Amino acid sequence: MAKIDFNEIQKVSINDLILDTQNPRLNEQPDENACIHAILNGKEQDIINLAKDIADNDLYPERIIASQHPSLPNKWIVRDGNRRIAAIKLLHEPRKAPPAIASKFEEISKKLHNFPSKVNITVFKSESDLLRFLHLKHTGKNDGVGQVEWGAISKALYSEKTGERNQNIKALNLLRWAVENKIIHTFDDNFPISTLADRLMSKERLYQIGFELQGNQIKLIKEPTSTINKVKHIIVDIQSGNLDSRGLNAAEAQKEYIDKLCEIYGDGTIKEEISTLESNKPMRDNTNQVQEPKEDSLDEDNVPPPKPSQRPIPENQQDRKKLFIRNRVPFSIPIEERKAAKILAELKSIEIKSLPIAAAMLLRSLIEYATEYYLRNNSIICSDTRFAPKVRKCAEHMLQNNKITTNKKLVLEKRMSNEGDMMNVNTLHAYVHSPNFHPDYQTLNAFWDEIEFYVTECWNT
């Protein structure tokens, strides 16, 4: 094997180093500023600590690997060491950080002046040598304190780039599809991609979800809304920990899980939906314009059985066992709202007739999280920290922006003012502490039916 050849270049200006927009850890970013935000995402304190350590002690003796920029003379792309270079750049230009933490870098910068403006870099003479070095460094364990080991998504991105086989690439493309369709904003190594790849990415499972598998690529072949809802459900279940590899170990469990999603959101087959429009309705009208169905497909009244997704709702909706009608949720919780997603998963899983107190507590928590989410995403300031004033703020904003009607706002006001109502804080206190005060499941169902619009609007903002 030929010897790996590389050069050390001394004292390269930080301004001449450009963060790698193709870094497998960062999931391809459009520019350097986006790279910085991706590096900080969820790890803000880590990078603040790293910046302080560099300002205190200078860079530790670990190579900064770079390669010549293809179009900018005397500029270098950082191939390994992006976290460290990003931290140094933020010490020099704190404003590049999000406003909420920019002051932290500014404080370190003013207090400690010993951070570098120039660094030494290592440049490999061939791209293949550089890739081999990165592969050996990041795909095995590192016992010492240093750079973070690549996770499953980073390794999949790297394998995709180099043409290596990796079973997670199909799941990676599904996550990209989820980003394109605004199901999630982004994804990183915190997402347990192996559960998705190992259990739900077979040709058969993908077809049920709505995709055709073409090599490692996926192609949408079914009705988009049905498929989007299934993918949302899967991602939330996996991200929240409600679904893991052990729970889907057997093929039967995998099929049962996807079958349940098809029952909730529909099969999504476009051909089937067209056929239903052309044939099922005439059959119900007792016309002879279409071919008669087989005898064994009919019930004793000679009427086709309803599809699972079209089961009739009970006449008295308040007697249902689950809070959500047909256990369908009319909104989706963003993937980053993990606690709220777990609350929703638990609320969907229980029968409120047997566990009304648990259901009441979970529902109240879900409403509180929804309210906070709406306030945050619409930059609404509420100086009163109590629950009811926050709901009123949200309702006023919704009314002003034609998201709800005046009548619906009045429904919320009535619910918050009534003693004994779920939106009243004294009621929740009584559920927890009073031995004589118990919610009944019919009341919970009626309550949800009235305020569902509010929670849905909060999460769909």
C-alpha positions as CSV (number, residue, x, y, z in Angstrom):
1,M,0.0,0.0,0.0
2,A,1.3,3.4,-0.9
3,K,2.3,5.8,1.8
4,I,-0.2,8.4,2.7
5,D,1.1,11.8,1.7
6,F,0.2,15.1,3.4
7,N,1.5,18.5,4.1
8,E,1.3,20.8,7.2
9,I,0.6,24.4,6.4
10,Q,1.4,26.8,9.2
11,K,-0.6,29.8,10.4
12,V,-3.6,29.9,8.1
13,S,-5.9,32.8,8.9
14,I,-9.3,31.8,10.4
15,N,-10.9,34.0,7.7
16,D,-9.3,31.7,5.0
17,L,-11.0,28.6,6.5
18,I,-14.5,27.8,5.3
19,L,-16.7,25.3,7.1
20,D,-17.6,22.2,5.2
21,T,-21.2,22.5,3.8
22,Q,-21.0,18.8,2.8
23,N,-20.0,17.6,6.3
24,P,-21.8,14.3,7.0
25,R,-22.6,15.5,10.5
26,L,-24.4,18.5,9.3
27,N,-26.6,17.1,6.6
28,E,-25.5,19.4,3.7
29,Q,-26.0,23.1,4.4
30,P,-26.3,26.0,1.9
31,D,-23.5,28.2,3.4
32,E,-21.2,28.7,6.3
33,N,-23.7,30.5,8.5
34,A,-26.1,27.6,8.1
35,C,-23.2,25.3,9.1
36,I,-22.7,27.3,12.3
37,H,-26.4,27.1,13.2
38,A,-26.4,23.3,12.4
39,I,-23.4,22.8,14.7
40,L,-25.1,24.7,17.5
41,N,-28.5,23.1,17.1
42,G,-29.2,21.3,20.3
43,K,-25.6,21.5,21.4
44,E,-25.3,25.2,22.2
45,Q,-23.7,24.8,25.6
46,D,-21.2,22.3,24.2
47,I,-19.9,24.8,21.7
48,I,-19.9,27.6,24.3
49,N,-17.8,25.3,26.5
50,L,-15.5,24.5,23.6
51,A,-15.0,28.2,22.8
52,K,-14.2,29.0,26.4
53,D,-11.7,26.1,26.6
54,I,-10.0,27.3,23.4
55,A,-9.9,30.8,24.7
56,D,-8.4,29.5,28.0
57,N,-6.0,26.9,26.7
58,D,-5.7,27.3,23.0
59,L,-6.4,24.5,20.5
60,Y,-5.5,21.0,21.7
61,P,-3.0,19.2,19.5
62,E,-5.5,17.6,17.1
63,R,-5.2,18.0,13.4
64,I,-7.4,20.4,11.5
65,I,-7.8,18.6,8.2
66,A,-8.5,20.9,5.2
67,S,-8.6,20.7,1.4
68,Q,-8.1,23.4,-1.2
69,H,-11.3,25.3,-2.1
70,P,-12.1,24.3,-5.8
71,S,-12.9,27.9,-6.9
72,L,-11.5,30.3,-4.3
73,P,-7.7,30.8,-4.3
74,N,-6.0,30.7,-0.9
75,K,-9.2,29.5,0.7
76,W,-9.5,26.1,2.5
77,I,-12.5,23.9,3.3
78,V,-12.4,22.4,6.8
79,R,-12.9,18.6,6.3
80,D,-12.3,17.7,9.9
81,G,-12.4,20.1,12.9
82,N,-15.5,22.0,12.0
83,R,-16.7,22.3,15.6
84,R,-13.4,23.8,16.7
85,I,-13.2,26.2,13.8
86,A,-16.8,27.2,14.3
87,A,-16.1,28.0,18.0
88,I,-13.1,30.2,17.0
89,K,-15.1,32.0,14.4
90,L,-17.8,32.7,17.0
91,L,-15.2,34.1,19.3
92,H,-14.1,36.5,16.6
93,E,-17.7,37.3,15.4
94,P,-20.3,36.5,18.1
95,R,-23.1,38.0,16.0
96,K,-22.9,34.9,13.8
97,A,-24.5,32.9,16.6
98,P,-28.3,33.0,17.2
99,P,-29.3,36.1,19.2
100,A,-30.2,34.1,22.2
101,I,-26.6,32.9,22.8
102,A,-24.5,35.5,20.9
103,S,-23.9,37.4,24.2
104,K,-22.3,34.2,25.6
105,F,-19.6,34.2,22.9
106,E,-19.2,38.0,23.2
107,E,-18.6,37.7,26.9
108,I,-15.9,35.0,26.5
109,S,-14.3,37.1,23.7
110,K,-14.1,40.2,25.8
111,K,-12.9,38.4,28.9
112,L,-10.4,36.1,27.3
113,H,-8.3,37.5,24.5
114,N,-6.0,34.5,24.0
115,F,-8.0,32.7,21.3
116,P,-6.2,32.1,17.9
117,S,-6.7,34.0,14.8
118,K,-4.4,31.6,12.8
119,V,-4.2,27.8,13.0
120,N,-2.1,25.1,11.4
121,I,-3.8,22.8,9.0
122,T,-3.1,19.4,7.4
123,V,-3.7,18.9,3.7
124,F,-3.7,15.5,2.0
125,K,-2.3,15.3,-1.5
126,S,-5.1,13.0,-2.6
127,E,-8.8,12.9,-1.9
128,S,-8.7,9.2,-1.5
129,D,-6.1,9.4,1.3
130,L,-8.1,12.1,3.0
131,L,-11.3,10.0,2.9
132,R,-9.5,6.9,4.2
133,F,-8.1,8.9,7.1
134,L,-11.6,10.2,8.0
135,H,-13.1,6.7,7.7
136,L,-10.6,5.2,10.1
137,K,-10.9,8.1,12.5
138,H,-14.7,8.4,12.7
139,T,-16.1,4.9,12.3
140,G,-14.3,3.3,15.2
141,K,-14.3,4.1,19.0
142,N,-12.2,6.9,20.4
143,D,-11.3,6.4,24.0
144,G,-9.8,9.8,24.7
145,V,-11.4,13.1,25.1
146,G,-11.7,14.6,21.6
147,Q,-14.0,14.8,18.7
148,V,-17.4,13.2,18.8
149,E,-17.7,9.9,17.1
150,W,-20.0,9.8,14.0
151,G,-23.4,8.5,14.6
152,A,-25.5,6.3,12.3
153,I,-26.8,9.2,10.2
154,S,-23.3,10.7,9.8
155,K,-21.9,7.3,8.7
156,A,-24.8,6.8,6.3
157,L,-24.1,10.2,4.7
158,Y,-20.4,9.4,4.4
159,S,-21.1,5.9,2.9
160,E,-23.5,7.5,0.4
161,K,-20.8,10.0,-0.6
162,T,-18.1,7.3,-1.0
163,G,-20.4,4.7,-2.6
164,E,-20.1,2.2,0.3
165,R,-23.0,0.0,1.2
166,N,-25.0,1.1,4.3
167,Q,-28.4,-0.2,5.3
168,N,-29.4,3.2,6.7
169,I,-29.2,5.0,3.3
170,K,-32.8,4.1,2.4
171,A,-34.0,5.5,5.8
172,L,-31.8,8.6,5.2
173,N,-33.7,9.2,2.0
174,L,-37.0,8.8,3.8
175,L,-35.9,11.5,6.3
176,R,-34.9,13.8,3.4
177,W,-38.4,13.3,1.9
178,A,-39.9,14.2,5.3
179,V,-37.9,17.5,5.3
180,E,-38.9,18.3,1.7
181,N,-42.6,17.8,2.7
182,K,-42.2,19.9,5.9
183,I,-42.9,17.0,8.2
184,I,-39.6,17.8,10.1
185,H,-37.3,20.8,9.8
186,T,-34.1,18.8,9.8
187,F,-32.5,15.7,11.3
188,D,-29.2,14.7,12.9
189,D,-27.5,11.9,14.7
190,N,-29.9,12.2,17.6
191,F,-32.6,10.5,15.5
192,P,-32.6,6.7,16.0
193,I,-32.4,5.9,12.3
194,S,-31.5,2.3,12.9
195,T,-35.1,1.5,14.1
196,L,-36.5,3.0,10.9
197,A,-33.9,1.2,8.7
198,D,-34.0,-2.2,10.4
199,R,-37.7,-2.6,10.8
200,L,-39.7,-0.5,8.3
201,M,-37.7,0.0,5.1
202,S,-38.4,-3.3,3.4
203,K,-40.0,-3.2,-0.1
204,E,-43.3,-4.5,1.3
205,R,-43.4,-2.0,4.3
206,L,-42.5,1.0,2.1
207,Y,-45.2,0.0,-0.4
208,Q,-47.8,0.0,2.5
209,I,-46.6,3.5,3.6
210,G,-46.8,4.8,0.0
211,F,-43.4,4.4,-1.7
212,E,-41.8,2.3,-4.3
213,L,-38.2,1.3,-3.6
214,Q,-35.7,1.9,-6.4
215,G,-32.3,0.8,-5.2
216,N,-31.7,3.1,-2.2
217,Q,-34.1,5.7,-3.5
218,I,-37.8,6.0,-2.6
219,K,-40.5,7.2,-5.0
220,L,-44.0,8.3,-3.9
221,I,-46.6,6.2,-5.6
222,K,-49.7,6.7,-3.4
223,E,-51.9,9.6,-2.4
224,P,-49.6,12.3,-0.8
225,T,-51.7,13.2,2.2
226,S,-52.1,9.7,3.4
227,T,-48.4,9.0,3.0
228,I,-47.4,12.3,4.8
229,N,-49.6,11.4,7.7
230,K,-48.1,7.9,8.0
231,V,-44.6,9.2,7.9
232,K,-45.4,11.9,10.5
233,H,-46.8,9.2,12.8
234,I,-43.8,6.9,12.3
235,I,-41.2,9.6,13.0
236,V,-43.0,10.9,16.1
237,D,-43.4,7.3,17.4
238,I,-39.7,6.6,16.9
239,Q,-38.4,10.0,18.1
240,S,-40.6,9.8,21.3
241,G,-39.4,6.3,22.1
242,N,-42.9,5.0,21.7
243,L,-41.6,2.7,19.0
244,D,-38.2,0.9,19.0
245,S,-36.5,-2.0,17.3
246,R,-37.5,-4.5,20.1
247,G,-41.1,-3.7,19.7
248,L,-40.9,-4.3,15.9
249,N,-38.6,-7.2,16.0
250,A,-41.0,-9.7,14.4
251,A,-42.3,-9.4,10.9
252,E,-45.9,-9.8,12.3
253,A,-45.4,-6.8,14.6
254,Q,-44.1,-4.7,11.7
255,K,-47.1,-5.6,9.6
256,E,-49.5,-5.0,12.4
257,Y,-48.0,-1.5,13.0
258,I,-48.2,-0.4,9.4
259,D,-51.7,-2.0,9.0
260,K,-52.8,0.2,11.9
261,L,-51.5,3.3,10.2
262,C,-53.4,2.3,7.0
263,E,-56.5,1.9,9.1
264,I,-56.1,5.4,10.6
265,Y,-54.9,7.3,7.5
266,G,-56.2,5.1,4.7
267,D,-54.4,2.9,2.3
268,G,-53.7,5.8,0.0
269,T,-53.7,3.8,-3.2
270,I,-54.7,6.2,-6.0
271,K,-56.0,3.4,-8.2
272,E,-58.1,2.0,-5.4
273,E,-59.7,5.4,-4.6
274,I,-60.6,5.9,-8.3
275,S,-62.1,2.4,-8.3
276,T,-64.1,3.2,-5.2
277,L,-65.6,6.3,-6.9
278,E,-66.5,4.5,-10.0
279,S,-67.8,1.3,-8.5
280,N,-68.8,1.4,-4.9
281,K,-71.2,4.3,-5.2
282,P,-73.3,2.7,-8.0
283,M,-73.4,-0.6,-6.0
284,R,-74.9,1.3,-3.1
285,D,-77.4,2.9,-5.5
286,N,-78.3,-0.7,-6.7
287,T,-77.5,0.1,-10.3
288,N,-76.2,-2.4,-12.8
289,Q,-73.6,-0.2,-14.3
290,V,-70.6,-2.1,-12.9
291,Q,-69.6,-5.7,-12.5
292,E,-71.2,-7.4,-9.5
293,P,-68.8,-8.2,-6.7
294,K,-68.0,-11.7,-5.6
295,E,-70.5,-13.2,-3.2
296,D,-68.0,-13.9,-0.5
297,S,-67.1,-10.2,-0.4
298,L,-70.6,-9.2,0.7
299,D,-72.3,-9.2,4.1
300,E,-75.8,-10.7,4.6
301,D,-77.4,-7.5,3.4
302,N,-75.5,-7.8,0.1
303,V,-73.6,-4.5,0.8
304,P,-69.8,-4.2,0.7
305,P,-68.3,-3.9,4.1
306,P,-66.9,-0.5,4.9
307,K,-63.2,0.1,4.6
308,P,-61.5,0.3,8.0
309,S,-60.8,4.0,7.6
310,Q,-64.5,4.6,6.9
311,R,-66.0,2.9,10.0
312,P,-69.1,4.7,11.1
313,I,-68.8,6.9,14.2
314,P,-71.0,5.7,17.1
315,E,-74.3,7.7,17.4
316,N,-73.3,8.9,20.8
317,Q,-69.7,10.1,20.4
318,Q,-69.3,10.7,24.1
319,D,-69.4,6.9,24.7
320,R,-66.3,6.2,22.7
321,K,-63.4,4.4,24.5
322,K,-60.6,6.5,23.1
323,L,-60.4,10.3,23.4
324,F,-59.8,10.8,19.7
325,I,-62.5,9.7,17.3
326,R,-61.3,6.6,15.5
327,N,-58.1,7.3,17.4
328,R,-57.1,9.8,14.7
329,V,-55.2,12.9,15.7
330,P,-56.2,16.0,13.6
331,F,-52.7,17.6,14.0
332,S,-49.1,16.7,14.1
333,I,-46.6,17.6,16.7
334,P,-43.2,18.8,15.5
335,I,-40.4,16.2,15.9
336,E,-38.4,18.5,18.2
337,E,-41.3,18.7,20.7
338,R,-40.4,15.3,22.2
339,K,-42.2,15.6,25.6
340,A,-45.4,16.7,23.9
341,A,-45.1,13.8,21.4
342,K,-44.7,11.3,24.3
343,I,-47.8,12.8,26.1
344,L,-49.8,12.4,22.9
345,A,-48.6,8.8,22.4
346,E,-49.7,7.9,25.9
347,L,-53.0,9.7,25.5
348,K,-53.7,7.7,22.3
349,S,-52.8,4.4,23.9
350,I,-55.2,4.5,26.9
351,E,-58.9,3.8,27.2
352,I,-60.3,6.8,29.0
353,K,-63.2,4.8,30.4
354,S,-60.9,2.8,32.6
355,L,-58.3,5.6,33.1
356,P,-60.1,8.9,33.2
357,I,-57.9,10.6,35.7
358,A,-54.7,9.7,33.7
359,A,-56.4,10.9,30.5
360,A,-57.5,14.2,32.2
361,M,-53.9,14.9,33.4
362,L,-52.4,14.0,30.0
363,L,-54.9,16.1,28.1
364,R,-54.4,19.1,30.3
365,S,-50.6,18.7,29.8
366,L,-51.1,18.5,26.0
367,I,-53.1,21.7,26.0
368,E,-50.5,23.5,28.0
369,Y,-47.7,22.4,25.7
370,A,-49.8,23.4,22.7
371,T,-50.4,26.8,24.2
372,E,-46.7,27.4,24.9
373,Y,-45.9,26.3,21.3
374,Y,-48.3,28.7,19.8
375,L,-47.1,31.6,21.9
376,R,-43.5,30.8,21.1
377,N,-44.0,30.4,17.3
378,N,-46.0,33.5,17.0
379,S,-43.7,35.7,19.2
380,I,-46.6,36.4,21.5
381,I,-45.5,37.9,24.9
382,C,-47.7,37.1,27.9
383,S,-46.5,38.7,31.1
384,D,-49.1,36.6,33.1
385,T,-47.7,33.2,33.7
386,R,-51.0,31.6,34.6
387,F,-52.6,29.1,32.2
388,A,-55.9,30.9,31.4
389,P,-54.4,34.3,30.4
390,K,-52.0,32.4,28.0
391,V,-55.0,30.6,26.4
392,R,-56.8,34.0,26.1
393,K,-53.7,35.5,24.4
394,C,-53.6,32.7,21.9
395,A,-57.3,32.8,21.2
396,E,-57.2,36.6,20.6
397,H,-54.3,36.1,18.2
398,M,-56.2,33.4,16.4
399,L,-59.3,35.5,16.1
400,Q,-57.4,38.5,14.8
401,N,-55.8,36.4,12.1
402,N,-59.0,34.7,11.1
403,K,-58.0,31.3,12.3
404,I,-61.0,30.9,14.6
405,T,-64.5,32.5,14.8
406,T,-65.8,34.7,17.6
407,N,-68.1,31.9,18.7
408,K,-65.1,29.5,19.1
409,K,-63.3,32.1,21.2
410,L,-66.4,32.4,23.4
411,V,-66.4,28.6,23.8
412,L,-62.8,28.9,25.3
413,E,-63.8,31.8,27.5
414,K,-66.7,29.8,28.9
415,R,-64.6,26.8,29.5
416,M,-62.0,28.8,31.4
417,S,-64.5,30.6,33.6
418,N,-66.6,27.5,34.6
419,E,-65.7,25.9,37.9
420,G,-65.4,22.1,37.3
421,D,-64.1,22.6,33.8
422,M,-60.9,21.1,32.5
423,M,-59.7,24.5,31.4
424,N,-60.1,25.8,34.9
425,V,-57.0,25.4,37.1
426,N,-59.1,24.6,40.2
427,T,-60.6,21.6,38.4
428,L,-57.2,20.1,37.7
429,H,-56.1,20.6,41.3
430,A,-59.3,18.8,42.4
431,Y,-58.6,15.9,40.1
432,V,-55.2,15.4,41.7
433,H,-56.0,16.1,45.4
434,S,-59.7,15.7,46.1
435,P,-60.9,12.2,47.0
436,N,-64.4,13.1,46.0
437,F,-63.8,14.7,42.6
438,H,-63.4,12.4,39.6
439,P,-63.7,13.1,35.9
440,D,-65.8,10.7,33.9
441,Y,-64.9,9.6,30.4
442,Q,-68.0,11.1,28.8
443,T,-67.3,14.5,30.2
444,L,-63.7,14.2,28.8
445,N,-64.9,13.2,25.4
446,A,-67.4,16.1,25.3
447,F,-64.7,18.5,26.5
448,W,-62.3,17.4,23.8
449,D,-64.9,17.7,21.0
450,E,-65.5,21.3,22.0
451,I,-61.9,22.5,22.3
452,E,-60.2,20.2,19.7
453,F,-60.1,23.2,17.3
454,Y,-57.9,25.2,19.7
455,V,-55.3,22.5,20.2
456,T,-55.2,21.7,16.5
457,E,-54.7,25.4,15.6
458,C,-51.9,25.6,18.2
459,W,-49.9,22.7,16.7
460,N,-50.6,23.6,13.1
461,T,-49.3,27.2,13.4
